[in-house]
């Protein structure tokens, strides 16, 4: 069956199409339908790289199809400082490979390299458990590979195509390679690959306290919008981990997202410059010609025109949160990530428990506490503890002491007091 790929330089709206770039020094690009990959002899562990643009420009046709009758699109040149990972990929120093356990020698070498990195970077995970999942034929991995077949990082995931989500099982970068932007570039490759080769539009993962920040930067959130019936029982529940979700956007090419955002930023800045003078750099005051001397700020025309006042300066110097905010936030995060916190993460659903709010007149939960903390409603640790105890007391009041809910309340309360004891200035509150 003949196959005529679409014209290079456009990104087809069909999610089953993905740009495949050969590992050469040229800038040639061909677009290949991955549904025909096996028919054309391309192995599953094919290499793919970001397109090498001849000029550092941002294409305006990132996500739309261009017909032959459309007028030519002239790219707008924008200076774009690229991450070291992107530069290294363009120079051929690294490549991204999708592999699974297909019994080939090259795949086994890459999977073994991934296994070793995961075992080193995730020391709390049992080594045999990591090996079992990496080599599991139901799992796929995307690896960052240097020549000759040196693995420096990667992601192992399990796709659930019929349910349109994938579970990210392991994600790690070698410790000596973590300042080059490999992690973000790896996730962008994964998103584009998964969208192009499957119906999957969501990622779920359990992140430990050290990984939450990374996943947030990659578009993951603690708010799970997928119905529990879709994923519950299909993914591994890790003790002490926080479940996070990423919803991918169908029209976004994530490898091109930084360039797209840079162009949007330039457009916004141009609009600002049209109505503002903040971009104008003024020379220093003439009084400073012979040295720094004290002057009245309001005597400088540009400062006066800006609308600045001394009271604004005083306001900007005030701390954003109270003195206990950081420690309370750390304590709350530890409580939210505790294995016994699941009944208290969100307010009780009155549709599921109709009489709850008839019995409990002062409901409280951890998400409400987080909101109150952000609004500086806990100036003292005693105020925080009062709401936390309200959660536990409400639970024990509504539920029998033998229920999992009451037992979880006891466990979480005990954990909270242990954490408070470890803070010297608060230890007296636990006595």
C-alpha positions in Angstrom: 0.0 0.0 0.0 1.6 3.3 -1.0 2.2 5.9 1.7 2.6 9.6 0.9 3.8 11.5 3.9 2.6 15.1 4.4 4.8 17.9 3.5 7.7 18.6 5.8 7.4 21.9 7.8 3.8 21.4 8.8 2.4 19.6 11.8 -0.6 17.6 10.8 -3.7 17.8 13.1 -3.9 14.0 13.2 -2.5 12.9 16.6 -1.3 9.7 15.0 1.4 11.5 13.1 4.8 12.3 14.6 7.9 13.9 13.1 10.7 11.3 12.8 14.2 12.7 12.4 17.1 10.6 11.2 20.3 10.8 13.2 22.3 12.8 10.7 24.0 16.1 10.6 21.6 17.5 8.0 18.4 19.5 8.7 16.2 17.2 6.6 12.9 16.2 8.2 10.3 13.6 7.1 6.9 13.1 8.7 6.1 9.4 9.1 2.8 7.8 10.2 3.7 5.7 13.2 0.8 3.4 12.4 2.9 2.3 9.4 6.3 2.1 11.2 6.4 -1.6 11.3 5.3 -1.9 7.7 8.3 0.2 6.7 10.8 -1.7 8.7 11.4 0.9 11.4 11.9 -0.9 14.8 10.0 0.0 17.9 13.1 1.4 19.5 13.6 4.0 16.9 15.6 7.2 17.5 13.9 10.6 17.4 15.2 14.1 17.8 13.8 17.6 17.8 13.8 19.2 14.3 16.9 21.2 13.6 15.7 24.6 12.4 18.1 26.4 10.0 17.5 29.7 11.9 16.6 30.2 15.5 13.1 31.3 14.7 9.7 30.5 16.1 7.3 29.0 13.7 3.8 30.5 13.7 2.4 27.2 12.3 3.2 25.1 15.4 -0.1 23.4 15.6 -2.0 24.0 12.4 -2.1 22.6 9.0 -1.1 24.8 6.0 -2.6 24.1 2.6 -0.9 24.7 -0.7 -3.2 27.7 -1.4 -2.3 29.5 1.9 0.1 32.5 1.6 3.7 31.7 2.9 4.3 32.2 6.6 7.2 34.4 7.4 8.8 33.4 10.7 9.5 36.1 13.2 13.1 36.0 14.4 13.3 35.9 18.2 16.4 35.4 20.3 15.9 32.1 22.1 18.4 30.8 24.6 18.2 27.1 24.3 18.8 24.7 27.2 22.0 22.6 27.1 20.0 19.4 26.6 18.4 20.8 23.4 21.8 22.0 22.1 23.4 18.6 22.8 20.6 16.8 21.0 21.0 19.1 17.9 24.8 18.4 18.0 24.2 14.7 18.1 25.8 14.3 21.6 22.6 12.8 23.0 19.6 11.1 21.5 16.2 9.9 22.9 15.2 6.3 22.3 11.9 4.6 23.0 12.6 1.0 24.0 10.8 -2.0 25.4 11.9 -5.6 26.2 11.9 -7.0 22.6 14.8 -9.3 23.4 17.1 -7.4 21.1 20.7 -6.8 22.2 20.5 -3.0 21.9 17.3 -2.8 23.8 18.6 -5.0 26.6 21.7 -2.8 26.9 19.6 0.4 27.2 17.1 -1.2 29.6 20.0 -2.4 31.8 21.4 1.1 31.9 18.1 2.5 32.9 17.7 -0.1 35.6 21.1 0.8 37.1 20.2 4.6 37.1 16.8 3.9 38.7 18.4 1.7 41.4 21.0 4.3 42.2 18.7 7.4 42.1 15.8 5.7 43.9 17.5 3.9 46.8 14.3 3.3 48.8 12.9 1.2 46.0 13.7 -2.6 46.1 16.2 -3.3 43.4 14.5 -6.5 42.2 11.2 -4.6 42.0 12.8 -1.9 39.7 14.4 -4.6 37.5 11.1 -6.5 37.2 9.2 -3.4 36.0 11.9 -2.1 33.7 12.1 -5.5 31.9 8.3 -6.0 32.0 7.1 -6.3 28.4 3.9 -4.3 29.2 6.1 -1.3 30.1 7.8 1.2 27.7 10.8 3.3 28.4 12.3 6.5 26.9 16.0 6.8 27.5 18.5 9.6 27.1 21.5 7.9 25.4 25.0 9.1 24.7 27.3 7.2 22.4 28.2 4.4 22.7 24.9 3.4 24.3 25.6 5.2 27.6 22.3 5.8 29.4 22.2 9.0 31.4 18.5 9.1 32.3 15.0 8.0 31.4 11.4 7.4 32.2 9.7 4.0 32.4 5.9 4.1 32.0 3.0 1.7 31.5 0.4 2.7 28.9 -3.3 1.9 29.4 -4.5 2.8 25.9 -8.1 1.8 26.4 -8.3 4.0 29.4 -6.4 6.9 27.8 -3.8 7.3 30.5 -0.3 6.1 31.3 1.4 5.5 34.6 4.9 7.0 35.0 6.6 4.3 37.1 10.2 5.6 37.3 11.8 8.8 36.3 15.4 9.7 37.0 18.5 11.4 35.6 22.1 10.5 36.5 23.2 12.7 39.4 26.1 14.2 37.5 23.8 15.3 34.6 21.0 17.1 36.4 21.9 20.7 35.6 21.5 20.6 31.8 17.7 20.5 31.5 17.6 16.8 30.7 14.6 16.2 32.9 12.3 18.8 31.2 13.4 17.9 27.7 12.9 14.2 28.4 9.3 14.8 29.6 8.6 16.9 26.5 9.8 14.1 24.3 7.7 11.6 26.2 4.5 13.8 25.9 4.9 14.2 22.1 5.7 10.6 21.6 2.8 9.3 23.6 0.3 11.7 22.0 1.5 10.8 18.5 1.5 7.0 19.0 -1.5 6.3 21.2 -4.9 7.7 22.4 -3.4 8.5 25.8 -3.9 12.1 27.0 -3.2 11.8 30.7 -0.3 10.8 32.9 -0.6 9.6 36.5 2.3 9.1 38.9 3.1 8.8 42.5 5.8 11.3 43.5 7.9 11.5 46.7 8.6 14.8 48.4 11.7 15.3 46.4 10.0 14.8 43.0 6.9 16.9 43.6 8.6 20.1 42.5 9.9 18.6 39.3 6.5 17.2 38.3 4.8 20.5 39.1 7.2 22.2 36.6 6.3 19.6 34.0 2.5 20.4 34.2 1.5 17.9 36.9 -0.9 18.7 39.6 -2.2 17.1 42.9 -5.7 17.7 41.7 -6.9 14.4 40.1 -9.6 15.1 37.5 -9.8 11.6 36.1 -12.6 9.5 37.5 -11.3 7.0 40.1 -13.1 4.2 38.2 -10.7 4.8 35.3 -7.4 4.4 37.2 -8.1 3.0 40.7 -6.7 -0.5 40.9 -4.6 -0.2 37.8 -1.7 1.8 39.1 0.7 1.0 42.0 -0.1 2.8 45.3 3.3 3.8 46.9 3.4 4.4 50.6 4.4 8.0 51.3 3.9 9.1 47.7 1.6 11.8 46.4 -0.5 11.0 43.4 -0.2 13.6 40.6 -1.8 14.0 37.2 -0.8 15.7 33.9 -3.5 16.4 31.3 -1.9 16.9 27.9 -3.2 19.5 25.4 -4.0 17.9 22.0 -2.8 20.9 19.9 0.5 21.5 21.7 3.9 20.2 20.5 5.7 20.1 23.8 9.2 20.1 22.2 8.2 23.4 20.6 6.4 24.8 23.7 9.4 26.9 25.0 9.7 28.7 21.6 6.0 29.2 21.4 5.9 30.7 24.9 8.9 32.9 24.1 7.1 34.3 21.1 3.9 34.9 23.2 6.1 36.7 25.8 7.6 38.9 23.1 4.1 39.8 21.9 2.9 40.7 25.4 6.1 42.8 26.1 5.5 44.6 22.8 1.9 45.5 24.0 3.3 46.7 27.3 5.9 48.9 25.7 3.2 50.5 23.6 1.5 51.8 26.7 4.3 52.0 29.3 7.7 53.6 29.7 9.1 51.0 32.0 11.5 49.7 29.4 13.2 53.1 29.1 16.6 53.3 30.8 17.3 56.8 32.3 20.8 58.2 33.0 21.8 58.7 36.6 21.0 62.0 38.4 23.2 64.9 37.5 23.9 65.4 41.3 25.9 62.2 41.3 28.4 63.5 38.8 30.9 64.1 41.6 29.9 61.2 43.8 26.9 59.7 45.5 24.9 62.2 47.5 21.4 62.0 49.1 18.6 63.3 47.0 14.8 63.4 47.2 13.5 60.6 45.0 10.5 62.7 44.1 12.8 65.2 42.5 13.5 62.7 39.7 10.9 63.3 37.0 10.7 59.6 35.9 10.1 58.4 39.5 7.4 61.0 40.0 5.7 60.1 36.7 5.7 56.4 37.7 3.3 57.1 40.6 5.8 55.8 43.2 5.4 56.9 46.8 7.5 56.1 50.0 4.6 54.1 51.4 4.7 51.8 48.4 8.4 51.1 49.2 7.6 50.3 52.8 4.8 48.0 51.7 7.1 46.1 49.3 9.6 45.4 52.1 7.0 43.7 54.3 7.2 39.9 54.4 4.6 38.1 52.3 3.8 35.6 55.0 4.1 35.4 58.8 7.2 34.1 60.6 5.7 30.6 61.1 4.5 30.1 57.5 7.4 28.1 56.1 7.5 25.6 59.0 3.7 25.2 59.0 3.7 24.6 55.3 6.4 22.0 55.7 4.4 20.3 58.5 1.2 20.4 56.4 2.9 18.9 53.4 4.3 16.1 55.5 0.8 15.4 56.8 -0.8 15.5 53.4 1.8 13.0 52.1 1.3 10.6 55.0 -0.3 7.3 54.2 -3.1 7.9 56.7 -4.1 11.3 55.2 -6.3 9.9 52.4 -9.7 10.3 54.3 -8.9 14.0 55.2 -7.5 15.3 51.9 -10.7 16.9 50.7 -14.0 18.0 52.3 -16.5 15.2 52.9 -18.8 14.8 49.9 -22.4 15.3 51.2 -23.7 13.3 48.2 -21.8 10.3 49.4 -22.4 10.9 53.2 -25.8 12.7 53.3 -26.0 13.1 57.1 -22.4 14.1 57.7 -23.0 17.9 58.0 -26.0 17.3 60.3 -23.6 15.6 62.8 -20.5 17.7 62.2 -21.1 21.4 62.5 -17.5 22.6 62.1 -16.1 20.5 59.2 -12.4 20.7 58.4 -10.0 19.0 56.0 -6.4 19.3 54.8 -7.1 21.2 51.6 -9.1 23.8 53.5 -6.1 24.1 55.9 -3.8 24.6 53.0 -6.0 27.4 51.7 -6.2 29.0 55.1 -2.4 28.8 55.5 -1.9 30.5 52.1 -4.2 33.3 53.3 -2.2 33.8 56.5 -5.0 32.6 58.8 -2.5 30.7 61.0 -0.4 33.4 62.6 0.5 31.0 65.5 1.2 27.3 65.4 -1.6 26.9 68.0 -4.1 28.1 65.4 -2.9 25.5 63.0 -3.1 22.7 65.6 -6.6 23.8 66.5 -7.9 23.1 63.0 -5.9 19.9 62.7 -7.4 18.6 65.9 -10.8 19.5 64.6 -10.2 17.1 61.7 -9.3 14.3 64.0 -12.1 15.0 66.5 -14.7 15.2 63.8 -13.6 11.9 62.4 -13.7 10.1 65.7 -17.1 11.7 66.5 -18.7 10.5 63.3 -17.0 7.2 62.8 -16.7 4.2 65.2 -13.3 3.7 66.7 -12.9 0.4 64.9 -13.3 1.9 61.4 -10.4 2.6 59.0 -11.3 6.3 59.2 -10.9 6.6 63.0 -7.7 4.5 62.9 -6.3 6.8 60.2 -7.2 9.9 62.3 -5.3 8.4 65.2 -2.2 7.6 63.1 -2.1 11.0 61.4 -2.6 12.8 64.8 0.2 10.8 66.3 2.4 11.7 63.3 1.6 15.4 63.7 2.6 15.5 67.3 5.9 13.7 66.5 6.7 16.3 63.9 5.9 19.1 66.3 8.2 17.7 69.0 11.0 17.8 66.4 10.7 21.6 66.2 12.4 23.0 69.2 10.4 26.2 69.5 7.2 24.3 69.2 8.0 21.2 71.3 6.3 22.6 74.4 3.0 22.4 72.5 3.2 18.6 72.3 3.6 18.1 76.1 
